Amino acid sequence: MSRGARLALGGLAGLLAVAGSASARRSPKAEHAPLRAVVLGVAQDGGVPHIGCQQELCVSARADPSRRQRVAALGLIDEAADRRFLIDATPDVGLQLAALNQGRPSVDRARPVDGILLTHAHIGHYTGLMYLGREALGAQRVPVYATPRMAGFLRGNGPWSQLVALEQIEIRELSPGQPLQLSPGLRVTPRLVPHRGEWSDVVGFRVEGRQRTLLYVPDIDAWEAWDEPLEAAVAGVDVALLDGTFEDASELPGRSREEIPHPLVRATAARLLAARLAERTIFIHLNHTNRLLWDARARAGLEAQGFRIAHEGLELQL
């Protein structure tokens, strides 16, 4: 066998090992922290397999559903209060709500979550709301937390305005920088972040539990454009789930990164490694072109520095 063939087979084996383990990572654990966040998806808005993608990653995911990667979302759970919340309503919201409610004693079919917190109006972050409509769930007054501009977008544009009119969702406005108590053990604070705001402003969330704090920023144009240094933001929490969309600038040949700006993983990692904050950092919202989704060697290299890469089912105590 030629060296090239051996390398190809080795690369495919690495892909299958990473992708094939997804179903195992989603399996329920025997014990859970009573206050926790759970990762419900890790991919960029288009998910995996991505539309138009002919990479082995996508081809294998089309053939085997267990290798698919759901769009990035985060669940928040207060077990003592029997309260569960979802950050972002992705196109995978049906499966993600099922995962979020796993082990719950009872679930109201018409109101399967105690609230949905939206970061912004890009397709992977809010379009799952459509499944709450009468064509699908026929929900009843599901609380949807959004900034005033995001709330105005939903109220003023169909089909989202129909969800409001039929009282299938109940919009509750958030004020950036102002804490909101979701349950006795969970408090969130939305933070404005610079990211293409064609339809709404964009926020990340600081989440506070009784023991630990978490920062969730799946999308940002550039850390340098934020109102707080990246290092200070990460140092101020116990764990940070950060924008890991692209690993390398060459991932999208023929497209300008100015149209879809995101900080490169390697640049973010270099800053946080220098600040000795690698162990607090988890990368999420990975594009299908990002080799950290399938390249075991690339993943191991990043993890050797102390960083983590999010996976479905990852639980973080709060």
C-alpha positions as protocol buffer text, in pm:
chain_id: "A"
residue {
  index: 1
  type: MET
  ca { x: 0 y: 0 z: 0 }
}
residue {
  index: 2
  type: SER
  ca { x: 134 y: 345 z: -92 }
}
residue {
  index: 3
  type: ARG
  ca { x: 217 y: 603 z: 176 }
}
residue {
  index: 4
  type: GLY
  ca { x: -60 y: 827 z: 41 }
}
residue {
  index: 5
  type: ALA
  ca { x: -315 y: 549 z: 74 }
}
residue {
  index: 6
  type: ARG
  ca { x: -203 y: 474 z: 429 }
}
residue {
  index: 7
  type: LEU
  ca { x: -237 y: 841 z: 522 }
}
residue {
  index: 8
  type: ALA
  ca { x: -584 y: 858 z: 367 }
}
residue {
  index: 9
  type: LEU
  ca { x: -698 y: 552 z: 556 }
}
residue {
  index: 10
  type: GLY
  ca { x: -544 y: 689 z: 875 }
}
residue {
  index: 11
  type: GLY
  ca { x: -727 y: 1016 z: 832 }
}
residue {
  index: 12
  type: LEU
  ca { x: -1055 y: 836 z: 768 }
}
residue {
  index: 13
  type: ALA
  ca { x: -1002 y: 621 z: 1078 }
}
residue {
  index: 14
  type: GLY
  ca { x: -951 y: 936 z: 1283 }
}
residue {
  index: 15
  type: LEU
  ca { x: -1270 y: 1087 z: 1140 }
}
residue {
  index: 16
  type: LEU
  ca { x: -1472 y: 776 z: 1220 }
}
residue {
  index: 17
  type: ALA
  ca { x: -1328 y: 757 z: 1571 }
}
residue {
  index: 18
  type: VAL
  ca { x: -1422 y: 1119 z: 1646 }
}
residue {
  index: 19
  type: ALA
  ca { x: -1759 y: 1118 z: 1470 }
}
residue {
  index: 20
  type: GLY
  ca { x: -1856 y: 766 z: 1571 }
}
residue {
  index: 21
  type: SER
  ca { x: -1811 y: 849 z: 1937 }
}
residue {
  index: 22
  type: ALA
  ca { x: -2085 y: 1115 z: 1922 }
}
residue {
  index: 23
  type: SER
  ca { x: -2362 y: 873 z: 2012 }
}
residue {
  index: 24
  type: ALA
  ca { x: -2163 y: 746 z: 2308 }
}
residue {
  index: 25
  type: ARG
  ca { x: -2111 y: 1101 z: 2432 }
}
residue {
  index: 26
  type: ARG
  ca { x: -2486 y: 1161 z: 2422 }
}
residue {
  index: 27
  type: SER
  ca { x: -2566 y: 863 z: 2646 }
}
residue {
  index: 28
  type: PRO
  ca { x: -2709 y: 959 z: 2986 }
}
residue {
  index: 29
  type: LYS
  ca { x: -2488 y: 956 z: 3293 }
}
residue {
  index: 30
  type: ALA
  ca { x: -2580 y: 780 z: 3615 }
}
residue {
  index: 31
  type: GLU
  ca { x: -2540 y: 1094 z: 3825 }
}
residue {
  index: 32
  type: HIS
  ca { x: -2589 y: 1462 z: 3749 }
}
residue {
  index: 33
  type: ALA
  ca { x: -2508 y: 1780 z: 3936 }
}
residue {
  index: 34
  type: PRO
  ca { x: -2836 y: 1938 z: 4053 }
}
residue {
  index: 35
  type: LEU
  ca { x: -2736 y: 2272 z: 3897 }
}
residue {
  index: 36
  type: ARG
  ca { x: -2570 y: 2232 z: 3560 }
}
residue {
  index: 37
  type: ALA
  ca { x: -2528 y: 2338 z: 3201 }
}
residue {
  index: 38
  type: VAL
  ca { x: -2536 y: 2075 z: 2929 }
}
residue {
  index: 39
  type: VAL
  ca { x: -2405 y: 2111 z: 2574 }
}
residue {
  index: 40
  type: LEU
  ca { x: -2682 y: 2017 z: 2329 }
}
residue {
  index: 41
  type: GLY
  ca { x: -2498 y: 2087 z: 2004 }
}
residue {
  index: 42
  type: VAL
  ca { x: -2157 y: 2205 z: 1889 }
}
residue {
  index: 43
  type: ALA
  ca { x: -2180 y: 2289 z: 1517 }
}
residue {
  index: 44
  type: GLN
  ca { x: -2209 y: 2621 z: 1336 }
}
residue {
  index: 45
  type: ASP
  ca { x: -2555 y: 2722 z: 1212 }
}
residue {
  index: 46
  type: GLY
  ca { x: -2559 y: 2478 z: 918 }
}
residue {
  index: 47
  type: GLY
  ca { x: -2483 y: 2173 z: 1133 }
}
residue {
  index: 48
  type: VAL
  ca { x: -2315 y: 1854 z: 1011 }
}
residue {
  index: 49
  type: PRO
  ca { x: -2381 y: 1736 z: 746 }
}
residue {
  index: 50
  type: HIS
  ca { x: -2375 y: 2089 z: 609 }
}
residue {
  index: 51
  type: ILE
  ca { x: -2572 y: 2181 z: 298 }
}
residue {
  index: 52
  type: GLY
  ca { x: -2352 y: 2151 z: -12 }
}
residue {
  index: 53
  type: CYS
  ca { x: -2066 y: 1989 z: 180 }
}
residue {
  index: 54
  type: GLN
  ca { x: -1890 y: 1701 z: 4 }
}
residue {
  index: 55
  type: GLN
  ca { x: -1620 y: 1642 z: 265 }
}
residue {
  index: 56
  type: GLU
  ca { x: -1589 y: 1292 z: 408 }
}
residue {
  index: 57
  type: LEU
  ca { x: -1718 y: 1438 z: 733 }
}
residue {
  index: 58
  type: CYS
  ca { x: -2051 y: 1528 z: 570 }
}
residue {
  index: 59
  type: VAL
  ca { x: -2075 y: 1225 z: 340 }
}
residue {
  index: 60
  type: SER
  ca { x: -2035 y: 986 z: 634 }
}
residue {
  index: 61
  type: ALA
  ca { x: -2281 y: 1187 z: 846 }
}
residue {
  index: 62
  type: ARG
  ca { x: -2546 y: 1163 z: 572 }
}
residue {
  index: 63
  type: ALA
  ca { x: -2502 y: 786 z: 561 }
}
residue {
  index: 64
  type: ASP
  ca { x: -2497 y: 739 z: 939 }
}
residue {
  index: 65
  type: PRO
  ca { x: -2716 y: 966 z: 1156 }
}
residue {
  index: 66
  type: SER
  ca { x: -2507 y: 886 z: 1465 }
}
residue {
  index: 67
  type: ARG
  ca { x: -2223 y: 1087 z: 1311 }
}
residue {
  index: 68
  type: ARG
  ca { x: -2423 y: 1404 z: 1270 }
}
residue {
  index: 69
  type: GLN
  ca { x: -2346 y: 1713 z: 1475 }
}
residue {
  index: 70
  type: ARG
  ca { x: -2631 y: 1929 z: 1600 }
}
residue {
  index: 71
  type: VAL
  ca { x: -2620 y: 2307 z: 1590 }
}
residue {
  index: 72
  type: ALA
  ca { x: -2468 y: 2477 z: 1894 }
}
residue {
  index: 73
  type: ALA
  ca { x: -2703 y: 2521 z: 2190 }
}
residue {
  index: 74
  type: LEU
  ca { x: -2677 y: 2510 z: 2568 }
}
residue {
  index: 75
  type: GLY
  ca { x: -2923 y: 2378 z: 2825 }
}
residue {
  index: 76
  type: LEU
  ca { x: -2949 y: 2507 z: 3183 }
}
residue {
  index: 77
  type: ILE
  ca { x: -3094 y: 2284 z: 3455 }
}
residue {
  index: 78
  type: ASP
  ca { x: -3201 y: 2354 z: 3813 }
}
residue {
  index: 79
  type: GLU
  ca { x: -3300 y: 2008 z: 3932 }
}
residue {
  index: 80
  type: ALA
  ca { x: -3427 y: 2118 z: 4275 }
}
residue {
  index: 81
  type: ALA
  ca { x: -3667 y: 2370 z: 4122 }
}
residue {
  index: 82
  type: ASP
  ca { x: -3752 y: 2140 z: 3828 }
}
residue {
  index: 83
  type: ARG
  ca { x: -3666 y: 2420 z: 3586 }
}
residue {
  index: 84
  type: ARG
  ca { x: -3495 y: 2381 z: 3249 }
}
residue {
  index: 85
  type: PHE
  ca { x: -3394 y: 2647 z: 3002 }
}
residue {
  index: 86
  type: LEU
  ca { x: -3251 y: 2651 z: 2652 }
}
residue {
  index: 87
  type: ILE
  ca { x: -3004 y: 2903 z: 2514 }
}
residue {
  index: 88
  type: ASP
  ca { x: -3093 y: 2941 z: 2144 }
}
residue {
  index: 89
  type: ALA
  ca { x: -3362 y: 2766 z: 1940 }
}
residue {
  index: 90
  type: THR
  ca { x: -3173 y: 2588 z: 1664 }
}
residue {
  index: 91
  type: PRO
  ca { x: -3306 y: 2388 z: 1367 }
}
residue {
  index: 92
  type: ASP
  ca { x: -3235 y: 2084 z: 1588 }
}
residue {
  index: 93
  type: VAL
  ca { x: -3459 y: 2209 z: 1868 }
}
residue {
  index: 94
  type: GLY
  ca { x: -3683 y: 1898 z: 1876 }
}
residue {
  index: 95
  type: LEU
  ca { x: -3396 y: 1662 z: 1952 }
}
residue {
  index: 96
  type: GLN
  ca { x: -3234 y: 1913 z: 2183 }
}
residue {
  index: 97
  type: LEU
  ca { x: -3547 y: 1960 z: 2394 }
}
residue {
  index: 98
  type: ALA
  ca { x: -3577 y: 1583 z: 2423 }
}
residue {
  index: 99
  type: ALA
  ca { x: -3217 y: 1565 z: 2545 }
}
residue {
  index: 100
  type: LEU
  ca { x: -3269 y: 1857 z: 2784 }
}
residue {
  index: 101
  type: ASN
  ca { x: -3576 y: 1691 z: 2939 }
}
residue {
  index: 102
  type: GLN
  ca { x: -3418 y: 1348 z: 2971 }
}
residue {
  index: 103
  type: GLY
  ca { x: -3487 y: 1213 z: 3319 }
}
residue {
  index: 104
  type: ARG
  ca { x: -3741 y: 1482 z: 3403 }
}
residue {
  index: 105
  type: PRO
  ca { x: -4034 y: 1343 z: 3604 }
}
residue {
  index: 106
  type: SER
  ca { x: -4298 y: 1508 z: 3385 }
}
residue {
  index: 107
  type: VAL
  ca { x: -4296 y: 1736 z: 3083 }
}
residue {
  index: 108
  type: ASP
  ca { x: -4579 y: 1962 z: 2969 }
}
residue {
  index: 109
  type: ARG
  ca { x: -4623 y: 1877 z: 2601 }
}
residue {
  index: 110
  type: ALA
  ca { x: -4737 y: 2229 z: 2515 }
}
residue {
  index: 111
  type: ARG
  ca { x: -4464 y: 2396 z: 2719 }
}
residue {
  index: 112
  type: PRO
  ca { x: -4166 y: 2158 z: 2717 }
}
residue {
  index: 113
  type: VAL
  ca { x: -3915 y: 2414 z: 2845 }
}
residue {
  index: 114
  type: ASP
  ca { x: -3932 y: 2688 z: 3107 }
}
residue {
  index: 115
  type: GLY
  ca { x: -3776 y: 2942 z: 2878 }
}
residue {
  index: 116
  type: ILE
  ca { x: -3568 y: 2997 z: 2565 }
}
residue {
  index: 117
  type: LEU
  ca { x: -3297 y: 3262 z: 2573 }
}
residue {
  index: 118
  type: LEU
  ca { x: -3196 y: 3395 z: 2232 }
}
residue {
  index: 119
  type: THR
  ca { x: -2852 y: 3528 z: 2143 }
}
residue {
  index: 120
  type: HIS
  ca { x: -2939 y: 3674 z: 1801 }
}
residue {
  index: 121
  type: ALA
  ca { x: -3125 y: 3644 z: 1470 }
}
residue {
  index: 122
  type: HIS
  ca { x: -2892 y: 3427 z: 1263 }
}
residue {
  index: 123
  type: ILE
  ca { x: -3047 y: 3108 z: 1130 }
}
residue {
  index: 124
  type: GLY
  ca { x: -2886 y: 2862 z: 1369 }
}
residue {
  index: 125
  type: HIS
  ca { x: -2989 y: 3053 z: 1678 }
}
residue {
  index: 126
  type: TYR
  ca { x: -3360 y: 3130 z: 1654 }
}
residue {
  index: 127
  type: THR
  ca { x: -3529 y: 2954 z: 1360 }
}
residue {
  index: 128
  type: GLY
  ca { x: -3613 y: 2652 z: 1575 }
}
residue {
  index: 129
  type: LEU
  ca { x: -3893 y: 2868 z: 1714 }
}
residue {
  index: 130
  type: MET
  ca { x: -4093 y: 2769 z: 1404 }
}
residue {
  index: 131
  type: TYR
  ca { x: -4142 y: 2421 z: 1548 }
}
residue {
  index: 132
  type: LEU
  ca { x: -4341 y: 2571 z: 1834 }
}
residue {
  index: 133
  type: GLY
  ca { x: -4609 y: 2677 z: 1585 }
}
residue {
  index: 134
  type: ARG
  ca { x: -4936 y: 2510 z: 1498 }
}
residue {
  index: 135
  type: GLU
  ca { x: -4780 y: 2321 z: 1207 }
}
residue {
  index: 136
  type: ALA
  ca { x: -4573 y: 2126 z: 1463 }
}
residue {
  index: 137
  type: LEU
  ca { x: -4593 y: 2145 z: 1845 }
}
residue {
  index: 138
  type: GLY
  ca { x: -4876 y: 2394 z: 1890 }
}
residue {
  index: 139
  type: ALA
  ca { x: -4706 y: 2531 z: 2199 }
}
residue {
  index: 140
  type: GLN
  ca { x: -4868 y: 2745 z: 2465 }
}
residue {
  index: 141
  type: ARG
  ca { x: -4697 y: 3057 z: 2597 }
}
residue {
  index: 142
  type: VAL
  ca { x: -4339 y: 2932 z: 2596 }
}
residue {
  index: 143
  type: PRO
  ca { x: -4129 y: 3216 z: 2746 }
}
residue {
  index: 144
  type: VAL
  ca { x: -3878 y: 3354 z: 2495 }
}
residue {
  index: 145
  type: TYR
  ca { x: -3621 y: 3592 z: 2638 }
}
residue {
  index: 146
  type: ALA
  ca { x: -3473 y: 3844 z: 2394 }
}
residue {
  index: 147
  type: THR
  ca { x: -3323 y: 4190 z: 2380 }
}
residue {
  index: 148
  type: PRO
  ca { x: -3560 y: 4471 z: 2277 }
}
residue {
  index: 149
  type: ARG
  ca { x: -3428 y: 4475 z: 1920 }
}
residue {
  index: 150
  type: MET
  ca { x: -3455 y: 4097 z: 1887 }
}
residue {
  index: 151
  type: ALA
  ca { x: -3802 y: 4109 z: 2042 }
}
residue {
  index: 152
  type: GLY
  ca { x: -3906 y: 4377 z: 1791 }
}
residue {
  index: 153
  type: PHE
  ca { x: -3780 y: 4162 z: 1505 }
}
residue {
  index: 154
  type: LEU
  ca { x: -3992 y: 3868 z: 1622 }
}
residue {
  index: 155
  type: ARG
  ca { x: -4303 y: 4077 z: 1679 }
}
residue {
  index: 156
  type: GLY
  ca { x: -4272 y: 4259 z: 1348 }
}
residue {
  index: 157
  type: ASN
  ca { x: -4194 y: 3978 z: 1105 }
}
residue {
  index: 158
  type: GLY
  ca { x: -4374 y: 3662 z: 1004 }
}
residue {
  index: 159
  type: PRO
  ca { x: -4385 y: 3377 z: 1072 }
}
residue {
  index: 160
  type: TRP
  ca { x: -4255 y: 3471 z: 1416 }
}
residue {
  index: 161
  type: SER
  ca { x: -4523 y: 3734 z: 1466 }
}
residue {
  index: 162
  type: GLN
  ca { x: -4784 y: 3460 z: 1428 }
}
residue {
  index: 163
  type: LEU
  ca { x: -4629 y: 3270 z: 1719 }
}
residue {
  index: 164
  type: VAL
  ca { x: -4677 y: 3586 z: 1925 }
}
residue {
  index: 165
  type: ALA
  ca { x: -5031 y: 3649 z: 1802 }
}
residue {
  index: 166
  type: LEU
  ca { x: -5140 y: 3292 z: 1875 }
}
residue {
  index: 167
  type: GLU
  ca { x: -4971 y: 3307 z: 2217 }
}
residue {
  index: 168
  type: GLN
  ca { x: -4752 y: 3012 z: 2133 }
}
residue {
  index: 169
  type: ILE
  ca { x: -4455 y: 3211 z: 2258 }
}
residue {
  index: 170
  type: GLU
  ca { x: -4449 y: 3484 z: 2519 }
}
residue {
  index: 171
  type: ILE
  ca { x: -4171 y: 3736 z: 2462 }
}
residue {
  index: 172
  type: ARG
  ca { x: -3994 y: 3868 z: 2769 }
}
residue {
  index: 173
  type: GLU
  ca { x: -3745 y: 4144 z: 2706 }
}
residue {
  index: 174
  type: LEU
  ca { x: -3391 y: 4132 z: 2840 }
}
residue {
  index: 175
  type: SER
  ca { x: -3175 y: 4434 z: 2913 }
}
residue {
  index: 176
  type: PRO
  ca { x: -2808 y: 4382 z: 2829 }
}
residue {
  index: 177
  type: GLY
  ca { x: -2600 y: 4406 z: 3143 }
}
residue {
  index: 178
  type: GLN
  ca { x: -2897 y: 4345 z: 3373 }
}
residue {
  index: 179
  type: PRO
  ca { x: -2910 y: 4012 z: 3562 }
}
residue {
  index: 180
  type: LEU
  ca { x: -3219 y: 3794 z: 3536 }
}
residue {
  index: 181
  type: GLN
  ca { x: -3306 y: 3531 z: 3797 }
}
residue {
  index: 182
  type: LEU
  ca { x: -3434 y: 3229 z: 3606 }
}
residue {
  index: 183
  type: SER
  ca { x: -3475 y: 3001 z: 3909 }
}
residue {
  index: 184
  type: PRO
  ca { x: -3360 y: 2995 z: 4272 }
}
residue {
  index: 185
  type: GLY
  ca { x: -3023 y: 2861 z: 4162 }
}
residue {
  index: 186
  type: LEU
  ca { x: -2974 y: 3014 z: 3817 }
}
residue {
  index: 187
  type: ARG
  ca { x: -2909 y: 3372 z: 3717 }
}
residue {
  index: 188
  type: VAL
  ca { x: -2811 y: 3497 z: 3371 }
}
residue {
  index: 189
  type: THR
  ca { x: -2680 y: 3829 z: 3246 }
}
residue {
  index: 190
  type: PRO
  ca { x: -2690 y: 3906 z: 2872 }
}
residue {
  index: 191
  type: ARG
  ca { x: -2379 y: 4079 z: 2735 }
}
residue {
  index: 192
  type: LEU
  ca { x: -2371 y: 4263 z: 2404 }
}
residue {
  index: 193
  type: VAL
  ca { x: -2106 y: 4133 z: 2165 }
}
residue {
  index: 194
  type: PRO
  ca { x: -2002 y: 4272 z: 1826 }
}
residue {
  index: 195
  type: HIS
  ca { x: -2131 y: 4041 z: 1553 }
}
residue {
  index: 196
  type: ARG
  ca { x: -2316 y: 4104 z: 1227 }
}
residue {
  index: 197
  type: GLY
  ca { x: -2639 y: 4261 z: 1347 }
}
residue {
  index: 198
  type: GLU
  ca { x: -2848 y: 4269 z: 1031 }
}
residue {
  index: 199
  type: TRP
  ca { x: -3175 y: 4185 z: 1210 }
}
residue {
  index: 200
  type: SER
  ca { x: -3100 y: 4209 z: 1580 }
}
residue {
  index: 201
  type: ASP
  ca { x: -2828 y: 4291 z: 1823 }
}
residue {
  index: 202
  type: VAL
  ca { x: -2617 y: 4001 z: 1949 }
}
residue {
  index: 203
  type: VAL
  ca { x: -2556 y: 3886 z: 2304 }
}
residue {
  index: 204
  type: GLY
  ca { x: -2364 y: 3623 z: 2491 }
}
residue {
  index: 205
  type: PHE
  ca { x: -2464 y: 3509 z: 2840 }
}
residue {
  index: 206
  type: ARG
  ca { x: -2292 y: 3499 z: 3175 }
}
residue {
  index: 207
  type: VAL
  ca { x: -2455 y: 3220 z: 3377 }
}
residue {
  index: 208
  type: GLU
  ca { x: -2428 y: 3203 z: 3756 }
}
residue {
  index: 209
  type: GLY
  ca { x: -2509 y: 2899 z: 3963 }
}
residue {
  index: 210
  type: ARG
  ca { x: -2459 y: 2850 z: 4335 }
}
residue {
  index: 211
  type: GLN
  ca { x: -2102 y: 2728 z: 4299 }
}
residue {
  index: 212
  type: ARG
  ca { x: -1970 y: 2815 z: 3954 }
}
residue {
  index: 213
  type: THR
  ca { x: -2004 y: 3070 z: 3676 }
}
residue {
  index: 214
  type: LEU
  ca { x: -2004 y: 3022 z: 3300 }
}
residue {
  index: 215
  type: LEU
  ca { x: -1963 y: 3247 z: 2996 }
}
residue {
  index: 216
  type: TYR
  ca { x: -2133 y: 3154 z: 2667 }
}
residue {
  index: 217
  type: VAL
  ca { x: -2025 y: 3347 z: 2356 }
}
residue {
  index: 218
  type: PRO
  ca { x: -2077 y: 3128 z: 2048 }
}
residue {
  index: 219
  type: ASP
  ca { x: -2051 y: 3416 z: 1796 }
}
residue {
  index: 220
  type: ILE
  ca { x: -1835 y: 3726 z: 1784 }
}
residue {
  index: 221
  type: ASP
  ca { x: -1666 y: 3920 z: 1502 }
}
residue {
  index: 222
  type: ALA
  ca { x: -1341 y: 3985 z: 1689 }
}
residue {
  index: 223
  type: TRP
  ca { x: -1236 y: 3983 z: 2052 }
}
residue {
  index: 224
  type: GLU
  ca { x: -1057 y: 4314 z: 1993 }
}
residue {
  index: 225
  type: ALA
  ca { x: -1391 y: 4480 z: 1914 }
}
residue {
  index: 226
  type: TRP
  ca { x: -1552 y: 4373 z: 2244 }
}
residue {
  index: 227
  type: ASP
  ca { x: -1595 y: 4615 z: 2532 }
}
residue {
  index: 228
  type: GLU
  ca { x: -1388 y: 4393 z: 2763 }
}
residue {
  index: 229
  type: PRO
  ca { x: -1054 y: 4223 z: 2702 }
}
residue {
  index: 230
  type: LEU
  ca { x: -1100 y: 3855 z: 2627 }
}
residue {
  index: 231
  type: GLU
  ca { x: -859 y: 3759 z: 2903 }
}
residue {
  index: 232
  type: ALA
  ca { x: -1051 y: 3956 z: 3166 }
}
residue {
  index: 233
  type: ALA
  ca { x: -1384 y: 3805 z: 3056 }
}
residue {
  index: 234
  type: VAL
  ca { x: -1252 y: 3449 z: 3082 }
}
residue {
  index: 235
  type: ALA
  ca { x: -1068 y: 3516 z: 3408 }
}
residue {
  index: 236
  type: GLY
  ca { x: -1396 y: 3635 z: 3557 }
}
residue {
  index: 237
  type: VAL
  ca { x: -1571 y: 3297 z: 3524 }
}
residue {
  index: 238
  type: ASP
  ca { x: -1499 y: 2933 z: 3601 }
}
residue {
  index: 239
  type: VAL
  ca { x: -1553 y: 2814 z: 3244 }
}
residue {
  index: 240
  type: ALA
  ca { x: -1603 y: 2988 z: 2910 }
}
residue {
  index: 241
  type: LEU
  ca { x: -1762 y: 2838 z: 2598 }
}
residue {
  index: 242
  type: LEU
  ca { x: -1627 y: 3049 z: 2316 }
}
residue {
  index: 243
  type: ASP
  ca { x: -1661 y: 3099 z: 1941 }
}
residue {
  index: 244
  type: GLY
  ca { x: -1460 y: 2824 z: 1771 }
}
residue {
  index: 245
  type: THR
  ca { x: -1613 y: 2860 z: 1424 }
}
residue {
  index: 246
  type: PHE
  ca { x: -1292 y: 2856 z: 1219 }
}
residue {
  index: 247
  type: GLU
  ca { x: -956 y: 2705 z: 1301 }
}
residue {
  index: 248
  type: ASP
  ca { x: -769 y: 2830 z: 995 }
}
residue {
  index: 249
  type: ALA
  ca { x: -810 y: 3128 z: 762 }
}
residue {
  index: 250
  type: SER
  ca { x: -798 y: 2904 z: 453 }
}
residue {
  index: 251
  type: GLU
  ca { x: -1110 y: 2702 z: 538 }
}
residue {
  index: 252
  type: LEU
  ca { x: -1345 y: 2880 z: 298 }
}
residue {
  index: 253
  type: PRO
  ca { x: -1176 y: 2922 z: -41 }
}
residue {
  index: 254
  type: GLY
  ca { x: -1360 y: 3163 z: -265 }
}
residue {
  index: 255
  type: ARG
  ca { x: -1538 y: 3337 z: 24 }
}
residue {
  index: 256
  type: SER
  ca { x: -1426 y: 3645 z: 209 }
}
residue {
  index: 257
  type: ARG
  ca { x: -1395 y: 3616 z: 586 }
}
residue {
  index: 258
  type: GLU
  ca { x: -1505 y: 3980 z: 601 }
}
residue {
  index: 259
  type: GLU
  ca { x: -1856 y: 3855 z: 515 }
}
residue {
  index: 260
  type: ILE
  ca { x: -1852 y: 3604 z: 800 }
}
residue {
  index: 261
  type: PRO
  ca { x: -1599 y: 3732 z: 1053 }
}
residue {
  index: 262
  type: HIS
  ca { x: -1503 y: 3515 z: 1347 }
}
residue {
  index: 263
  type: PRO
  ca { x: -1180 y: 3497 z: 1550 }
}
residue {
  index: 264
  type: LEU
  ca { x: -964 y: 3199 z: 1455 }
}
residue {
  index: 265
  type: VAL
  ca { x: -933 y: 2929 z: 1720 }
}
residue {
  index: 266
  type: ARG
  ca { x: -554 y: 2944 z: 1700 }
}
residue {
  index: 267
  type: ALA
  ca { x: -554 y: 3320 z: 1769 }
}
residue {
  index: 268
  type: THR
  ca { x: -796 y: 3289 z: 2060 }
}
residue {
  index: 269
  type: ALA
  ca { x: -596 y: 2998 z: 2200 }
}
residue {
  index: 270
  type: ALA
  ca { x: -267 y: 3188 z: 2176 }
}
residue {
  index: 271
  type: ARG
  ca { x: -406 y: 3476 z: 2382 }
}
residue {
  index: 272
  type: LEU
  ca { x: -560 y: 3257 z: 2649 }
}
residue {
  index: 273
  type: LEU
  ca { x: -259 y: 3029 z: 2669 }
}
residue {
  index: 274
  type: ALA
  ca { x: -36 y: 3332 z: 2732 }
}
residue {
  index: 275
  type: ALA
  ca { x: -277 y: 3440 z: 3006 }
}
residue {
  index: 276
  type: ARG
  ca { x: -278 y: 3088 z: 3157 }
}
residue {
  index: 277
  type: LEU
  ca { x: -650 y: 3053 z: 3099 }
}
residue {
  index: 278
  type: ALA
  ca { x: -653 y: 2751 z: 2869 }
}
residue {
  index: 279
  type: GLU
  ca { x: -810 y: 2518 z: 3125 }
}
residue {
  index: 280
  type: ARG
  ca { x: -1114 y: 2746 z: 3159 }
}
residue {
  index: 281
  type: THR
  ca { x: -1180 y: 2749 z: 2786 }
}
residue {
  index: 282
  type: ILE
  ca { x: -1405 y: 2526 z: 2573 }
}
residue {
  index: 283
  type: PHE
  ca { x: -1450 y: 2590 z: 2201 }
}
residue {
  index: 284
  type: ILE
  ca { x: -1799 y: 2556 z: 2052 }
}
residue {
  index: 285
  type: HIS
  ca { x: -1991 y: 2654 z: 1734 }
}
residue {
  index: 286
  type: LEU
  ca { x: -1748 y: 2476 z: 1498 }
}
residue {
  index: 287
  type: ASN
  ca { x: -1799 y: 2510 z: 1124 }
}
residue {
  index: 288
  type: HIS
  ca { x: -1806 y: 2193 z: 914 }
}
residue {
  index: 289
  type: THR
  ca { x: -1473 y: 2301 z: 761 }
}
residue {
  index: 290
  type: ASN
  ca { x: -1304 y: 2316 z: 1101 }
}
residue {
  index: 291
  type: ARG
  ca { x: -1067 y: 2020 z: 1131 }
}
residue {
  index: 292
  type: LEU
  ca { x: -1120 y: 2010 z: 1508 }
}
residue {
  index: 293
  type: LEU
  ca { x: -1445 y: 1830 z: 1427 }
}
residue {
  index: 294
  type: TRP
  ca { x: -1269 y: 1530 z: 1270 }
}
residue {
  index: 295
  type: ASP
  ca { x: -890 y: 1551 z: 1298 }
}
residue {
  index: 296
  type: ALA
  ca { x: -792 y: 1357 z: 1610 }
}
residue {
  index: 297
  type: ARG
  ca { x: -434 y: 1484 z: 1596 }
}
residue {
  index: 298
  type: ALA
  ca { x: -544 y: 1850 z: 1577 }
}
residue {
  index: 299
  type: ARG
  ca { x: -783 y: 1798 z: 1866 }
}
residue {
  index: 300
  type: ALA
  ca { x: -517 y: 1628 z: 2075 }
}
residue {
  index: 301
  type: GLY
  ca { x: -273 y: 1910 z: 2008 }
}
residue {
  index: 302
  type: LEU
  ca { x: -519 y: 2173 z: 2132 }
}
residue {
  index: 303
  type: GLU
  ca { x: -624 y: 1964 z: 2430 }
}
residue {
  index: 304
  type: ALA
  ca { x: -261 y: 1906 z: 2526 }
}
residue {
  index: 305
  type: GLN
  ca { x: -240 y: 2280 z: 2591 }
}
residue {
  index: 306
  type: GLY
  ca { x: -532 y: 2255 z: 2835 }
}
residue {
  index: 307
  type: PHE
  ca { x: -818 y: 2363 z: 2608 }
}
residue {
  index: 308
  type: ARG
  ca { x: -1132 y: 2158 z: 2548 }
}
residue {
  index: 309
  type: ILE
  ca { x: -1360 y: 2115 z: 2251 }
}
residue {
  index: 310
  type: ALA
  ca { x: -1730 y: 2094 z: 2328 }
}
residue {
  index: 311
  type: HIS
  ca { x: -1921 y: 1775 z: 2261 }
}
residue {
  index: 312
  type: GLU
  ca { x: -2288 y: 1688 z: 2288 }
}
residue {
  index: 313
  type: GLY
  ca { x: -2377 y: 1576 z: 2636 }
}
residue {
  index: 314
  type: LEU
  ca { x: -2091 y: 1761 z: 2808 }
}
residue {
  index: 315
  type: GLU
  ca { x: -2214 y: 1866 z: 3152 }
}
residue {
  index: 316
  type: LEU
  ca { x: -2076 y: 2157 z: 3349 }
}
residue {
  index: 317
  type: GLN
  ca { x: -2161 y: 2197 z: 3714 }
}
residue {
  index: 318
  type: LEU
  ca { x: -2302 y: 2531 z: 3822 }
}
